[in-house]
Amino acid sequence: MVLSPAIRPIVTDSRPINSRPLSLAVNTSPRPATFLAVYAPRNGHPEKYRGEVWGSLSPLLAQRTHH
């Protein structure tokens, strides 16, 4: 991941989750934010495989949703 020098001071966590998604936590005001970047298969991959990858993101998003 390449980050701007201006954003580096507010990054509180950055980690790969598995071979596809990556999370980036940022100390923003008034609440912290978490961004997910996902390398997901699209056209050219079997529908079943694409469904498995996208399906694996649902629990991940639920864990990181802030209310």
N, C-alpha and C positions, 0 to 999 in steps of 0.2 A: 504494500500500500504506500502510496506517495501522498504526503500531507504538506500543505502550505506551512511555512514557518510561523505564520500568524495563528494557525489553529493548534499547533503542537502544545502550547502551554495549557490549553483547556481540555485536552484529551486525558481521560482518567483511566481508560482501559481499552486495549485493542487485542483481539485474539481470534484465531481461527476456531470454528466450532467443529467442523469436520472437513472433508475434502472440498466442499462447495461454499457454505456460508462463512462469513466473517462478521464479527460484531465490533462496533466502535462506540465507546461510551464517551460522552462529551459533557463537561460541566457547564451547562447553560443556565441562564436565569429566566424565569424564576425556578425552573425544575431541570434536573439533568435529562439528557436525551440519549437514546441508544439507536444507532443506525445499523442496519443489516445490509450487507452487500452479498449477493448470491450469483454464482456462476451456474446458471440453470440451462439444461438442454432445451432446444427448441426444434425447429424443423429439421428433418433428417435423422432424428432419433425415434425409436419406437414409442408409440403412445403410452404403452405400459410403463416404460422406463421414465418417461417425462412425468407421468402421474405419480410414480413412487417418489421422485425427487421433490415435486411440489407438495405432495402429501406429507413428507417429512418436515416441511417448514411450518405446518400448522402448530405443532406443540412448541416449536421454537418461538414463534410469534406470541403465543399465549404466555410463555414464560417472561417475555420481555415487554409486555404491554403494561404501561403505567396508567393508572386511573386517577 
